[in-house]
Amino acid sequence: MKNICFRNSVSLFLTMVIIVLLPHLTLSQTRPEKFYINCGSDSTVSYGGVDFVGDTNSSGNGSSVSFTRKGTEVFENKESTAPEIYRTVRIFKQTSSYNLQLDVTGLHIVRFHFSAVSSRTDLLTASFTISATSDSKQLLKSSPLQNFSETPRVEEFLLMMNSTKFEIRFVPDRPSLAFVNAIEVFFIRNDLEKLPDPEKNLHTIYRLNVGGKLITPVNDTLGRTWLPNDDFLYQRESATNRSTTQPLNYLQGSKSATTLTAPDFVYQTAKTQMYNQSDSNKQVQTLINVTWTFKVQSNYTHFLRFHFCDILNNSESSDFYLYINGNWRQDVKPSGYGPPLTPFFIDLVNVSDGSGTFNISISDKEINKPAAFLNGVEVMEVLGKSGSDSSDKNALVPIIAGSVAAAAVSVLVLSLLFMVFLKRRRRLKKTKPDNEVTVWSPLPVNRGGSSDNRTISTNYNSPLRNLHLGLTIPFQVILRATNNFDERWLIGKGGFGDVYKAILRDGTKAAIKRGKTGSGQGILEFQTEIQVLSRIRHRHLVSLTGYCEENSEMILVYEYMEKGTLKEHLYGSDFPPLTWKQRLEICIGAARGLHYLHSGSEGAIIHRDVKSTNILLDENNVAKVADFGLSKLTVRNQDPTNISTNIKGTFGYLDPEYLQTHILTEKSDVYAFGVVLLEVLFARPALDRNLPHEEVNLAEWAMFCNSKGIIDEILDPRLIGQIEPSSMRKFMEIAEKCLREYGDERPSMGDVIWDLEYVLQLQMMTTVRREPHEDSTATISDASFVVPRLMVSDSFSSNSIVQMDRSKNRYGSRDSSENRVFSQLKISEAR
């Protein structure tokens, strides 16, 4: 765990603060002198620029400190070379507490220092919780603290005290013990007025000095540690360090930073975007987004603070985008906070989406105009508030420090300084960043313009124009086919854009997907889908009919799938239920499509967004895999550690190994397909936050029920009595294999096809035995049960497409019933 703390800002209404809070004015400039407790000692030692008083001196340094002595012991590590506060430790063998008499109520920093001695196994394996109360109101109850092999360790909290009586309690887990080396408790100014007091109890997760080196407590007025950011940075070559030695321009205002918000070292270093020069003659540059990834607790609310200071200090500087976890985009306008070298910050509150990670990115708005930068970031967890407790689980609310209510008080303060501040506040309001929801894919590559509009630079050089695909469709044809994008013809909405039913000039049906303004996925996804679909043909993959990129439009035209998405036939619609046999056949078809993608002779295509909304059904319930905007082409026999990417996909289906390592393989698709198998059996979403906590994640819940032998209790009620026990057991075995934690332990899609066909055989053989007089069209013959394994593999090669038997249709089948139809692509649960 890393330390965290908040700034003591100079409010916009400084005059009011001088009048009302004059006794505490010095607290916004210097660190308070107490409480700093050196536990297990009677000595006073210095650390981080302050003196820690031994806890045996109950009134050291003028403070009022008492603690439970019964059941405690002290230990001194005389051989240690660590700072002195870590050489002594107080050990608690039973519930014990420290009681502090504070000077003031309000926001306080509370830090606990731990350093286990290697010779004391009982300390290394200690397990205990910490709770804190203020006048009997519990502010903190930690999860069990354990595993102290990596020391020293600091746990830091920000607590809102409603009383001057403060108790810290250590509760050992039996038969273990608790311990602590040092404790810090001191008052800070509250700059979180927009957070209700119960939500101001925060726990430190991360604090990073972006673009700079480690900052230790001795170099931070508030005793904070700022870690270097490179270990959290994905694709280091996407960013470059920038620094300055020029003095900073601190201004006064609700969003302006002070000397206590962060050390100067934070604001004098930054990461900026790196550009690849692809052609020195044409001066064509490729934009690479800068992304940081953080592990966090799933479904918990987190407070995020981003530190900025325009140290570029040149004409290149302009507005840019900050992306948070794929569902939020913040428009950052440095000029709205002051001239260059003016430190400022942006606060956001986010409810974790269940993935266990936060992805944070910065991206320029325009190519050839470098602007994006980040100086520091802090991540805190809101104590006792999980996502399930939030009234708006997906809300991401900007927190503007400073109190609006203070405006009424400020009327009493008639001074020139206030008038200057008021004018500045009005100016800031005019430049208030615009926030809009987007999806994960921070900013399209090679796009020559802001995604806020449809204007693409006239110099935009689309790689599609060099492919000579013969698939372009004039925009006027698109307009006629959709009746000018008639809303009555709208059949779906997704992250990329809206989907319309269309009638082409030859009378055939089509599905037309139109990229929308500010979708955040943009031209990169548009190009990827065209390039992938133009080179593949398969009965179980949706076909691309054409595309249009006139007038800065991004339009894709697909075959139409009469029966929509697999998800709509499982839950959330009025479609008649699918039988178990139909569901198995759909799974086998989708698996064949994915296997075709994975088994290319030159390289595999990884879909990267397999889910029930991306499996479509035609009028005969033939399954086709759709939506290739996130697909990734890999080289055969390539070192998998080189195939590392930004995390993209849909939460609930994301491969945990991919989330952890950022290394993408075909087995990531296998994991997502395993989740689809569970959807097919249980007819519920991959993530359902309306359910109890343990049932939210389908994969986790189904595996738990399977281990307890209670699968029948969560089975889709419409399947009861349809499934033969042997068929369901084998089906769950396949799903369990697909969902294994590590990719090497998962089967290939070829193996999945083989096993699913065996499940179908088990089901049908039993059906034949039990109902011998059933019409032959409803069963399959015994001879058909033997499926040679080699026949389930649809090998892929771009050359084989060109050399395809012309007597076959576009899917590689002679069945005349498989004529070209058009895809609906109803992606109501888009990325």
Secondary structure as GFF3:
##gff-version 3
##sequence-region A 1 831
A	DSSP	alpha_helix	14	20	.	.	.	ID=ss1
A	DSSP	three_ten_helix	22	28	.	.	.	ID=ss2
A	DSSP	beta_strand	36	38	.	.	.	ID=ss3
A	DSSP	beta_strand	45	47	.	.	.	ID=ss4
A	DSSP	beta_strand	50	54	.	.	.	ID=ss5
A	DSSP	three_ten_helix	60	62	.	.	.	ID=ss6
A	DSSP	beta_strand	64	67	.	.	.	ID=ss7
A	DSSP	beta_strand	72	76	.	.	.	ID=ss8
A	DSSP	three_ten_helix	84	86	.	.	.	ID=ss9
A	DSSP	beta_strand	88	92	.	.	.	ID=ss10
A	DSSP	beta_strand	96	101	.	.	.	ID=ss11
A	DSSP	beta_strand	106	114	.	.	.	ID=ss12
A	DSSP	alpha_helix	121	124	.	.	.	ID=ss13
A	DSSP	beta_strand	128	134	.	.	.	ID=ss14
A	DSSP	beta_strand	137	141	.	.	.	ID=ss15
A	DSSP	beta_strand	153	161	.	.	.	ID=ss16
A	DSSP	beta_strand	165	172	.	.	.	ID=ss17
A	DSSP	beta_strand	178	180	.	.	.	ID=ss18
A	DSSP	beta_strand	182	187	.	.	.	ID=ss19
A	DSSP	three_ten_helix	197	199	.	.	.	ID=ss20
A	DSSP	beta_strand	202	209	.	.	.	ID=ss21
A	DSSP	three_ten_helix	217	219	.	.	.	ID=ss22
A	DSSP	beta_strand	227	228	.	.	.	ID=ss23
A	DSSP	three_ten_helix	230	232	.	.	.	ID=ss24
A	DSSP	beta_strand	233	234	.	.	.	ID=ss25
A	DSSP	three_ten_helix	236	238	.	.	.	ID=ss26
A	DSSP	beta_strand	239	243	.	.	.	ID=ss27
A	DSSP	alpha_helix	264	267	.	.	.	ID=ss28
A	DSSP	beta_strand	269	273	.	.	.	ID=ss29
A	DSSP	beta_strand	275	279	.	.	.	ID=ss30
A	DSSP	beta_strand	284	287	.	.	.	ID=ss31
A	DSSP	beta_strand	290	295	.	.	.	ID=ss32
A	DSSP	beta_strand	300	308	.	.	.	ID=ss33
A	DSSP	beta_strand	320	324	.	.	.	ID=ss34
A	DSSP	beta_strand	328	332	.	.	.	ID=ss35
A	DSSP	three_ten_helix	334	337	.	.	.	ID=ss36
A	DSSP	beta_strand	344	351	.	.	.	ID=ss37
A	DSSP	beta_strand	357	364	.	.	.	ID=ss38
A	DSSP	beta_strand	373	374	.	.	.	ID=ss39
A	DSSP	beta_strand	376	386	.	.	.	ID=ss40
A	DSSP	three_ten_helix	387	389	.	.	.	ID=ss41
A	DSSP	beta_strand	396	399	.	.	.	ID=ss42
A	DSSP	alpha_helix	406	410	.	.	.	ID=ss43
A	DSSP	alpha_helix	416	430	.	.	.	ID=ss44
A	DSSP	beta_strand	435	436	.	.	.	ID=ss45
A	DSSP	three_ten_helix	463	466	.	.	.	ID=ss46
A	DSSP	alpha_helix	475	481	.	.	.	ID=ss47
A	DSSP	three_ten_helix	487	489	.	.	.	ID=ss48
A	DSSP	beta_strand	490	493	.	.	.	ID=ss49
A	DSSP	beta_strand	497	503	.	.	.	ID=ss50
A	DSSP	beta_strand	509	515	.	.	.	ID=ss51
A	DSSP	alpha_helix	522	533	.	.	.	ID=ss52
A	DSSP	beta_strand	544	548	.	.	.	ID=ss53
A	DSSP	three_ten_helix	550	552	.	.	.	ID=ss54
A	DSSP	beta_strand	555	559	.	.	.	ID=ss55
A	DSSP	alpha_helix	566	570	.	.	.	ID=ss56
A	DSSP	alpha_helix	580	598	.	.	.	ID=ss57
A	DSSP	beta_strand	605	606	.	.	.	ID=ss58
A	DSSP	three_ten_helix	612	614	.	.	.	ID=ss59
A	DSSP	beta_strand	615	617	.	.	.	ID=ss60
A	DSSP	beta_strand	623	625	.	.	.	ID=ss61
A	DSSP	beta_strand	632	633	.	.	.	ID=ss62
A	DSSP	three_ten_helix	640	642	.	.	.	ID=ss63
A	DSSP	alpha_helix	656	661	.	.	.	ID=ss64
A	DSSP	alpha_helix	666	682	.	.	.	ID=ss65
A	DSSP	three_ten_helix	693	695	.	.	.	ID=ss66
A	DSSP	alpha_helix	698	708	.	.	.	ID=ss67
A	DSSP	three_ten_helix	711	714	.	.	.	ID=ss68
A	DSSP	three_ten_helix	717	719	.	.	.	ID=ss69
A	DSSP	alpha_helix	725	738	.	.	.	ID=ss70
A	DSSP	three_ten_helix	743	745	.	.	.	ID=ss71
A	DSSP	alpha_helix	749	770	.	.	.	ID=ss72
A	DSSP	three_ten_helix	776	778	.	.	.	ID=ss73
A	DSSP	three_ten_helix	782	785	.	.	.	ID=ss74
A	DSSP	three_ten_helix	789	792	.	.	.	ID=ss75
A	DSSP	alpha_helix	798	802	.	.	.	ID=ss76
###
